[in-house]
């Protein structure tokens, strides 16, 4: 999957500008070139971030496995808290309350990137 940018592969999606910035910083610290594909659209219309599919974190195909490994341990701080409260949030949404905005980083495991390269014959 190159998300319209030849030679680039999506290693994950961030659903908030802070999560996208943190993923970009971690990749930059390891010297891995990257691009946050829909960053500007998400900043201009944050209420559409989920509809846009989040902010795609793209890296060159040759760095995909290395980048996925660099981000494997990255989990935004509130993720565990949100999972515990998920039933309550869903219940409130069903009652008509406004849900909290989506955020988080959801990356692809390095093993799935390696198998995708094998399937494509690279």
C-alpha positions in Angstrom: 0.0 0.0 0.0 1.6 3.2 -1.1 -1.2 5.7 -0.4 -0.6 7.5 -3.7 3.1 8.1 -3.1 5.3 5.6 -5.1 8.0 3.9 -3.2 6.4 4.8 0.2 4.5 2.4 2.4 2.2 3.1 5.3 3.5 1.7 8.6 0.7 3.0 10.7 -2.0 5.7 11.2 -2.2 8.3 13.9 -5.6 9.7 14.9 -4.3 12.9 16.5 -1.7 15.5 15.6 0.2 14.8 18.8 0.4 11.1 18.2 1.5 11.8 14.6 4.2 14.2 15.8 5.5 11.8 18.3 5.7 9.0 15.7 7.5 11.4 13.4 9.9 12.4 16.2 10.7 8.8 17.0 11.4 8.0 13.3 13.6 11.1 12.9 15.6 10.2 16.0 16.4 6.9 14.4 17.3 8.6 11.1 14.4 7.1 9.2 13.0 9.3 6.4 9.2 9.7 6.8 6.2 11.6 5.6 2.9 12.4 7.5 0.6 12.1 4.5 -2.7 13.8 5.5 -1.3 16.0 8.3 -2.4 19.3 6.9 -6.0 18.2 6.1 -6.3 16.7 9.6 -5.1 19.9 11.2 -7.5 22.0 9.2 -10.5 19.8 9.8 -9.9 17.7 13.0 -13.5 16.7 13.1 -13.0 14.7 9.9 -9.8 12.9 11.1 -11.6 9.6 11.5 -13.2 9.9 8.1 -9.8 10.7 6.5 -8.5 7.4 8.0 -6.2 9.3 10.3 -2.8 10.6 9.5 -0.8 8.0 7.5 2.8 7.6 8.6 4.7 6.8 5.4 8.3 5.6 5.0 10.3 4.4 2.0 9.7 0.7 1.4 13.3 -0.1 2.1 13.0 1.3 5.6 9.5 -0.2 6.4 10.6 -3.0 8.7 13.1 -0.9 10.5 10.5 1.9 11.0 7.9 -0.6 12.2 10.3 -1.9 14.8 11.2 1.6 15.9 7.5 2.3 16.6 6.5 -1.1 18.1 6.9 0.0 21.6 5.2 3.4 21.1 1.7 3.6 22.6 0.2 6.9 23.6 -0.1 7.3 27.3 -3.9 7.2 27.6 -4.6 4.1 25.5 -5.0 1.7 28.5 -7.2 4.2 30.2 -9.5 4.5 27.2 -9.8 0.8 26.8 -11.1 0.5 30.3 -13.7 3.2 29.8 -14.8 2.0 26.3 -18.1 0.4 27.5 -19.1 3.6 29.3 -18.2 5.8 26.3 -20.2 3.5 24.0 -23.1 3.6 26.4 -23.1 7.4 26.5 -22.9 7.6 22.7 -26.0 5.4 22.5 -27.8 7.8 24.9 -27.0 10.8 22.7 -23.9 12.2 24.4 -21.1 13.6 22.4 -18.2 11.1 22.2 -14.6 12.0 23.0 -12.5 12.7 19.9 -10.7 9.7 18.5 -6.9 9.7 18.9 -4.1 7.1 19.1 -1.5 5.5 16.9 -2.1 2.2 15.3 0.9 0.7 13.6 1.6 -2.3 11.4 3.8 -5.0 12.9 7.2 -5.5 11.3 6.3 -9.1 10.5 3.3 -8.1 8.3 5.5 -5.7 6.3 8.1 -8.4 5.7 5.3 -10.9 4.5 3.8 -8.2 2.2 7.2 -7.7 0.5 7.5 -11.5 0.0 3.9 -11.7 -1.4 4.8 -8.9 -3.9 8.0 -10.7 -4.9 10.4 -8.0 -3.6 
